[in-house]
Amino acid sequence: MTAIKTKNRKHSIILAVLLCALVCYFVATLISLQSKVNAAEETYSELSSQCDRIEDENNSLKEIIANGNEADYIERIAREQYGYAKPEERVYYDSALS
């Protein structure tokens, strides 16, 4: 009889250790997945704000085109971003601002 009780105790201890290991594995997996979800949500938030900014810019450009001001817009971009000037035009730069 004592041999059977000892054998059952060994099996129950092994079963408890395996169950504990399984629970620890599931908890570690859950924590890992939660951190991945948080990172994905942060990335989504950044991309969403970037998308909103680009849509606002596109709407602004559509409005410029619809109002017929594209020539003024192109001239402004050429002057500001590329430093272009009209022929025979003199451009002065204030060195105190640099």
N, C-alpha and C positions, 0 to 999 in steps of 0.2 A: 503494500500500500504506500509506503513512504517513497518508493521509487517512482510511482505514478504521480504523486503530488510534486516531487522534485522536478520531474519531466514537465508537468503542466506549468510550474512556476517558471522554468527556463523558457518555455514557449511564450508565456505571457510577458516576460521581461523582454525577450527579443521582439515580440510584437509591439510592445510599448516603445522601444527604441526606434523601430522602423516607422511607427506612426509619428513620433516626435520629429524624426528626420524628414518625413514627408511634409509635415506642417511647416517646418523651417524652410524647406524648398519652396513651398507655395507662398510663404510670406516674402521671401527674397525675390521671387518672381514678380509678385504684386508690386513691391517697392520699385523694382526695375522698370516695370511697365508704366507705373505712375510717373516716374521721372521722364520717360520717353514721351508720354502724353503731354506733360507740362512743356517740354521743349517744342513739341509740335504745335501746341497752342500759341506759344510765344512767336514761333516762325509765322504762323497764320496771321497773328495780329500785325506783325511787321509788314507782311505782304499785303494785307488788307489796307493798311494805311498808305502804302506805296501805290496800290491800285487806285485808291480814292484821289490821291494827289495827281496821278497821271490822267485820270478821268476829268478832273477839274481843269487841267492844262488843255486837254483835248477840247473840252467845251469852250474854253476861252478862244482857242484857235478857230473852232467852227464859227464862233460869233464874229471874229475878225473877218473871216472869209465871207460870211453872209452879209455883213455890212459893207463890203467892198473896200475894206481898209488893208487888204493884203499887201499893197505896194508900200504903204507906210510901215507896216509891220516888218516887211523884208528889209527896208531901208534901216529901220531901227536896229534890227539884229545885225546887219552888215556893219553898222557903225560901232555898236557896243561890243559885239563878240569878236569881230574880225578886224576892227580898226580901219575899215574902208572909208573912203571919202569920195566926194564927187570930183570930176576933173576940174582943175583950176581952183579947187577949194583949199583953203589953208586951215589946218587944224592946230590949235594951240593947246598945250597941256600945262597944267599948273603943277610945277615941281614941288610946291609946298604941300600938296595933297598926297604925294607919293610916299 
